[in-house]
Amino acid sequence: MSKLSAFGRLRHIWRDSRLSQRLKLRIYSTYIVSVLTWGLPAWRLGDVERRKLRGWNARLLTRLLGTEHENFGEVVRQQTREPLFDLVAKLRARRLRWLGHTLRLGEENLLRRVLTRGATPKAGSVLADEALPPHSSVEELAALAGNHVTKEGKQRAAAWGAMCAAVEGKSGLGLSANTAEETEAELAAIGGDQLRCYTDGGCDGNGAGGVWGASGWACTCWACRRRRCARRCGARS
């Protein structure tokens, strides 16, 4: 299935005026971009490829916005300069996250060995991305990627993640996060009884090796506005 046909399969969503622009951009980011990015780490992502991707992204965003035919060219140019969803930034951030993960693998890992072979990274490769911290060798870059064992390694891994987030910018979910007022307005538009589940953030462990991070989850039954409504929505866990 080509990238364009994946977009066309969802034309009923792009044309639905009941769906918000924000939701459409989330679907675009989650589905269309995921189809596009097959084999992304191996791509050459130089100036020529970035220019083509920006143009492709601008045309699809213009269609997603439901632009009239007579305004199509103008909106394409606008979305090329200042896109609602920065596809190139999204792709670069994904590649950098993959690079950090791969560099943290053991030196005997085949994927890591293939990635780090060669003295000078080729232009357009993930090892030549302009956002990478200054380094003189692949070994030094691997040290900067950190690890999940030592305190210093975890700090470096967190710094690497922050670098990726900075590259991604607003392309993370299509738009910047809602303000509290925007969230309240969207929930009010839904109406009816609501069950809200939320967390205070992600945890620093995924259970590997018996290590779990700290993360608090809770829910609110919005019909009675109580945080621990055991009968209707369950107590906090």
N, C-alpha and C positions, 0 to 999 in steps of 0.2 A: 504494500500500500504506500503510495507516494505521499509526500508531505502535503501537497496541495489537495489531494483527495481526502486526506484526513481532515483538513479544514473544511472541505466541501460537505463532508458527511454531517457536520454540525451546523449547516446553514440555518436550520430551523431554530437553533439556539441564538445565533448571531442576529436573526431577524426578530426575535421575541422581545417586544418592547416592555414586557413585564419584568425582565431580568435586568439587573443593574449593570452598568459598565464595569464596575469592580468585579462582579461575579464572572462576567464574560472574560475578563482578563485573567482571572484565576484559572478558568477552564483552559484558556489559551496556553497559559504557562504550564499547566499540569499535563495536558493531553497533547496538544500540537507540538510544543517544544520537546516533549519527551520522545515523540516519534522522530523529530528532526535530529536529535542528538545521539542517535545510535552510533557507537564507535567514536564518540567525541574525543577521548584522550589521544587518539592517533591522528586526529586532524591536523593539517597545517592551517593555522589561523593567522595569516599575515595580513597586510594591508588590503590586498586584492580580495581575499576571502571575506574580510570584515565589511568591505564596501558592498559586496554582493549580498551578504546577509542582512545588512541594514536596509537595502532596497527591498529585499524579499519581505522582511518584517514590516516595513512601512506599507507595502501594498496590502498585506493581510490585515493589518490594524485598520487601514482605511475601510476595508470591506466590513470588518467587525463593527466599526462605528456607524455603519449604515449610511455612508456618504452618498449624496446624490451624484449622478454621472457627471454633471457639468462642473462639479467641484472636486472630482476625484484626483486630478493631477496636482492641484494646489495642496490638498490634504496629504497626499503622498509625500510631497516635498517637505511639508511641515513635520510629518512623522519620521522622516529621515533625519531631520535636524534635531528634533526634540521628541523622541518617541514616548508614548505612554508606557511602553514596556521595552526596556533596553535589552534586546536579544543578545547582542555581543557581550555586554557585561554579564549577563546570565551564564552564557557559555564559558566565558573566561573563569568565572567564579567556580563553576562546576569542575572545570579541569584542574584548577588550583587545589580544590578540596581533594580530588582524586590523587593529585600529585603528593599532597601531604600524607595521605593515608598510605600510599605506596612507599614513600621514603621511610615510613615508620616500620615497615616490615623488616624481617631479619635479612641480613646481608646474603644469606644463602637462597633467599626467595627468587625464583626464576623471573617473575615479573619485574622485580626491583632490579635485577641484574641486567635485563634487557633495556629497561628505561635508562639506566645510568651508564650504559656503555658509550664510548666515544668521548673525545676530549672537549669538543666544542658543540654546544647545542645548535641545531639547525634553525634558521629563521622561521618563525611561525609555530615552533613547537612549544609545548607547555613549559619546558625548561628555559625558554627564552622570553617568557611573559614579563612585561615591564613592571609588574607589581611585585615581583619577587624581591626579597631583601638582598642587599649587596652580599656577594659571596665570591670566593675565588676558586671553588671546586665543588663538585657534586657532593663530596663527603661533608663539606662545611654546610651546604644547603640541607642535607639530611639531618645534621645536628640542629639546624634552625627549625626544622619541622617538629622537633620534640619527640616525646614518647608518652606513654600512659603509665609509666612505672615510677620514675623519680619526680620529686617536687619541681625541680627545674625543667624537666622534660614536659610535665603537664603545663607549666607556665608558657613554655615555648609553643606547645600545641594550641593553647588558648590564643596566643598572639597570632598564630597562623590562621586560626579560624576568624579572628577579627579582621585580618587582612582580606580574607575571602569575602566577608560580609561588606567591607568597604568597597571592594571592586563591584560587587553585585548591586549595591545601592538599592534604589527603589524597584529594581527588577526582581527582587526576591519573591514577591507575590503579585507582581503587576503594579501595585501602588504602595505607598507608605501605609503604615498601620493606622487604623482608625483612632480618632480621639475618643475619649469617654463619651462626649456628647454625640458623636456620630454613631457609636455603638448603641447608645440608648435609643436614638432615633430609628435605627434599623430594627431593633427588637420591638419597638412600639408599633412599627409598620406590620410586623408579623402578627401581633395580636394573640389573644387567647392565653391559656395556661402555658407556661414555659418551664422547662427544666434546664438550668444552666450548669454545665460542668466546667470547671476551671482548675488551673494549677498555678503554683507560684514559680514555675520555671522548670527547665529540664534537669535531669539528674546527671551526675558526673560518672556514673557507672552503669553498665547494661546487664549486669549479672554475670559477666564473664569471670571465671575463677572465683565465683562466690562473692564478688564485690558489687554492691548496689549503691547507687548515689541517693542522696536525700532529696525528695520531692514531695510536696504536699498536694493532695487532691481534695476537692470539696465540691459540693453541689448546692444549688439554691432552688427551692420551689418558689417560682415567681408568683404563683397564684396567692400564696399567703405571705410572701416576702420573708420567709424564715430560712436561715442558713442551714439548720439541721432539722429538717422536717422528716423525721424517721418514718412516719406512716406513708407519706406521699412520695418522697424522693430518696429516702435512705440517709443514714447518718454519715458523717464524714469518715473517710477511711484513710 
